[in-house]
Amino acid sequence: MAASCARTTALGCVALTALLIVAPWTVWAASCETENYEPGVCVSLAKCETFSTAFAAGSLSSGQRALLQKEQEKCPSESGLVCCKRKLRAEIPRTFVDRKPMTRGMSDLLPDQTVCGLDSSDRIFYGNLTKLDQFPWVAIIKYINADEVESFECGGSLINKRYILTAAHCINNRTAGVRLGEWDLESDPDCDKASKQCADPPIDVDIEKILIHKNYTRRVSKGGKIDMALIRLNRDVSFGKYVAPICLPKTAEEAELTENETLYVAGWGLTENYTRSTKKLFVDVNKVSQEECIQKIKAPLVKIDHTIICALGVGGKDSCQGDSGGPLMEIRQGSSSYLRYFLKGVVAKGLACGTSKPGFYTNVHEQIDWIVSNMEP
């Protein structure tokens, strides 16, 4: 399995979110000017409010049809796109929060183990490519810049019907939405040729608000290392085969990790060739003790404590294979007889990718009160 570098780094490694990579799943929208001399962008007809409602109802007037033809001529030929007035994107409310730990009584906002963390039983864990329905809680975050360029740069985990848990460093002014149920960013629908199985279409969900941990700063050496954020979606999502939540460790027993235990990371990260995978990948890594982690990273300014989980792969395997903000997962016996996936960490900042230095993950159980206390029904 190849090494890669998809985790945004603190010192010395290439920063994922800073790279200007023309990835296969970056959607470039051409700029244009509408017939009303307004700044525009070439989009699909369904996304253009000027025409979409009337077109769907089959009631375009002759004047609208003439206008539509003119607006289509301003976009690349045979693209099917139309020049549409650029929408002013509403700013997503974003706050730093640090509510006092409440009560685990609020944990009923998290799905129980009859719903969460269940994956198909026929998985192999030494490959690189996931199955269509594997890790159905892994989300990918959408970004849109001022020129309406869409890109997918970070990961996250669905923890209930309304919330995504991700890394704070994945949040910026371009954060625009979340995609769930995705597998291959280049295909629609996603199909597995071997099994002749096709997945349901992925769903794109807008964001209602974002909550960032108060103890987060972008410099690990400053001690603000709780690299965690909650994204509240603007609507409930339905669970099914391709979209489902992961379990969170609510108890000390569920949070327990042994040294060298095998854990898993999944996402659409960079490969060793510094190109991003279009398909959802996973990699196995092993937990590293705090003492060994400190010894291996040799970075005195970086404080390693109980808020961070260190993990390292063998032979160049690394969490870099998964996007920043994505899940560090453990398989364990749930409250029933079935094995369940538990979210143990969030892919955070690190020092290197695919080397002998462990990756850093924000410890989910250490922040479970913060997570639950800041969720709303």
Salt bridges, closest charged atoms under 4 A:
GLU35 OE2 - LYS74 NZ 2.61
GLU38 OE2 - LYS85 NZ 3.61
GLU71 OE1 - LYS74 NZ 3.03
ASP119 OD2 - ARG123 NE 3.90
ASP122 OD1 - ARG123 NH1 3.00
ASP133 OD1 - ARG123 NH2 2.47
GLU148 OE1 - ARG89 NH2 2.99
GLU150 OE2 - LYS47 NZ 3.80
GLU153 OE1 - ARG174 NH2 3.10
GLU182 OE2 - ARG179 NH1 2.88
ASP184 OD2 - LYS279 NZ 3.52
ASP204 OD1 - ARG179 NE 2.81
GLU208 OE1 - ARG162 NH2 2.88
GLU208 OE2 - ARG232 NE 3.06
ASP227 OD2 - HIS169 ND1 2.59
ASP236 OD2 - LYS161 NZ 3.64
ASP236 OD1 - ARG162 NH1 3.18
GLU259 OE2 - LYS287 NZ 3.09
ASP284 OD1 - LYS317 NZ 3.21
GLU292 OE2 - LYS296 NZ 3.86
ASP305 OD2 - LYS225 NZ 3.32
ASP318 OD1 - ARG7 NH2 3.17
GLU330 OE1 - ARG332 NE 2.98
GLU330 OE1 - LYS344 NZ 2.45
GLU366 OE1 - HIS306 NE2 3.84
ASP369 OD1 - ARG104 NE 3.29
GLU376 OE2 - LYS209 NZ 2.50
